[in-house]
Every structure is written in C-alpha cells, then in structure tokens.
Amino acid sequence: MNLDKQVKFKDFCLDGLTYDLSHLDAQVIEYEQPAKDDKKPIKYKFYVTYSMHCFTKDYDHYLQSDRAKLMYKTSLEERPFCKVRYELSKKLPEIISNLASKKIGFAGYDNFANIEIFDEEKIIYYKVVFTVYRHEKKFRLHVISAYPIDNWEKLKPVGFFKLAHNLIKGKKLPTPQK
C-alpha cells in the first residue's frame, strides 16, 4: 500500500521474546452509513494506518540503559517500546473497525478520540486518538496514539459519519461548539 504514513512495523525483540506488530499493518476498512429515508446506505472506504505511539512510551523514570534496551526505531523517529501499550494495541484493529458505531469526540487540534473501557481485574480506560483526512483521493484514518488513561474524559461528541460526509464533500471537518 502506498500511503503517506508508515504501513508496516518490524517486530520488536527483547530478552529473547519477539513482539509481533503485524496487527498494526495498514489496512482498508469500509464503513457503511445506514440508509436514511428512501436513500441507499453510503459506503466510505478508509485506508487506516497506526503510529508507533500506539506501542511506545518514554517514561521519565527510565535510565539511559533502559532506554537503549527498549529503543524501537523507524526511519522517522525512535521511542522506547512499552509492553503495556503493546498489549492494549492488539485491540486496536477491532476498535477501529467498529469506530462508526462508537462514541467519538474532539481531542484537540484536528484530532478525534474514542475511549474504551476494559475490565481486566481493574477498569482500564483506553484512549485512541486519530485524525481523518484525504490524501491522493483516498480517505485516510491515522491513529496518532493509543494509551491507557487514569480517569474517564468527557469528550464533546462528533459523529463519525459527519466526518466522513465532510471528507467526501470536500468540506472542512467540524470543530467543537463552544
């Protein structure tokens, strides 16, 4: 796939273990907006990519030796690998595939977010920050970052199909109402 963001991540090896990152390979997802009135359903095809920020994190408490051991490098940047983010990232393809039926909201700048709740012994809030845009006549969805947060965040809502509709019409994406 020829896209404007990285489409594939190499596996990460640490202490004899290999962490497979193929679940974050670029993918094409078709979202279908249900029919309204007498109109047919509308299908939107998005080319989806993920950032390395979905599985990396630089913590202040890392020693330089920790950073060196954990460093994950791409052609554009490098950051320490994070096992917590990596494990959560395995849920991303399913979250993104179902994004149209999820509650999403404004996340600042031109970004949007979805917050998932996982209950694995304790509640985990998982924030998925993404942007949508057009690139070379393709609808793009790029996951900028995904990470656990300590507390629920109330986001001003925006409809996924509102974003898609504005893209197809060449209109500016909506912004939060004040």
N, C-alpha and C positions, 0 to 999 in steps of 0.2 A: 504494500500500500504506500503510495507516495503522498505523504501528508506533511504539514508544516511543523509537527511535533514528533518526538521520538515514538516509534511504533512498536518497539520491542526492547526488552531489558534482558541483559545476560543474567544467568543465575548468579547467586552470591554464595561463596564458600566460606565457612567459618568453623574452626575447630573440627574439621573432618566432616561436617554436615553441609549438604547442598540445599540452598533455599531456592526453589523453583519460582520464577517470576512470570511464567508464561500466562498466568491468569490476567496479567496486566498488558498483554499484547493488544494492539489496536484492533478494534472490531467495528462492524457495521451493525447498527440497531435500527430497526424500523418501528416507529411508534405510530399507533393508529388512533386518531381522534374519532370518537364515536359520532355517528350521524346526528345531525340536528335538523329538526323539521323534516322537510322532504329531501334534504341533501344527502349525498353519499358520504361515507366516512372519508376522512382525509388521512393519507399516509405521509409521514415525514421520515426520511432516511438520514440518520446521523452517523458520521464517522467519529468514533469515540477513541480518545487517547487518554493516557494517565501520566501524571508527573511522578518523578521519583520521590516526591514529598509524601506520597502515599505509603512509603515503606522505609523512609529515612527520617532521622531527627538528631540534631546536635544538642546534647544536653550540657549545661554548664558544669555539671559535676564530673564529666569525662576528663580523665587525664590524657595527656598527649599520646601516651601508649595505647589507651583505649580507642581514641580517635583513629590512630593509624591502623589498628587491627580491624576496626569496623568500617573503614572508609569504602564507600561504594562510589565508583567513578563512571561518569558518562562523558561524552565528548564535550558537553557544555558545562557541567558542574560536578561537584563531589560533596557528599554528606555521609555521616555515619549511618550505617544500617541499624534499624530499630526492630527488634523481634516483636514488640507489641503491635506496632503499626503494620508490620508484615502479616501477622496472624489476622488482624482485622481486615487487611486489604483483600484477603481471599473472598470476602463478602461483596466486594465492590462490583464485579460483573453482574451479579443478581440485582443489587441495589440500582445500578444504572439502567439495567434492562427494564426495571419496573418504575423508573423515575416518573413517568407520566401519571401514574396513579398515586404518587406520594405527595405529601405536603412539602412544598419548597418555598423558599423565601429569599429575600435580598440579603446578601452577605457583604455588602460594601463594594465600592468601586463598580465594576461591571460584572460582579460575581454573584452567584446564587448558591444556595446551600440546601441540603436535606439533612435532618438529624434523625438518626435511627436509634432505637433503644434495644439493647441486648441484655438479657438477664442470664448471666452465667455466674451464679453464686452471688454476684452483686450487680447492680444496674450499671451498664456502660452506655454512655451517650457517645455516639459516633457521628461526628460532623463531616460531611462530604461537601467540599467547596468546588464549584465548577463554573465554567463560562461557556456560553454558546455564541457562535458567530458563523459567518460564511467565509470560506477560503476556496478559491478556484472553483466556484459554483457548487461547492459541497457544503452541506450543513455540518458544522463541527461542534462537538461537545468535548471539552477538555477538562478532566478532573485535575484541578490545581493542587489540591491537598485533601487528605482524609486522616482524621486523627480523633482520639478519644478526648472528650472534654469532661470537666468535673461536674458541671451543672447544666441543666436544660437552658437553652437560649430561645427566647421568643423571637421569631423572625417575622418581618412584615411579609405576608403571603403574596405570591405571584403564581399564576397558573403556567404550567409547563407548555400547554398548547398556545397560550398567549405569546410566549417567547418564540415558539416555532412559527406561529402565524406572522409575527412581525418580521422574522427572518425571510420567510417566503415572499412577503410583500415588499421587502427592502426598507422597512420602517425601522426607526430607532427602537432599541429594546426599552421596555418600560422601566421606570425608576420608582422608588418608594414614594408614596404620597405622604406629605408632611402633615 
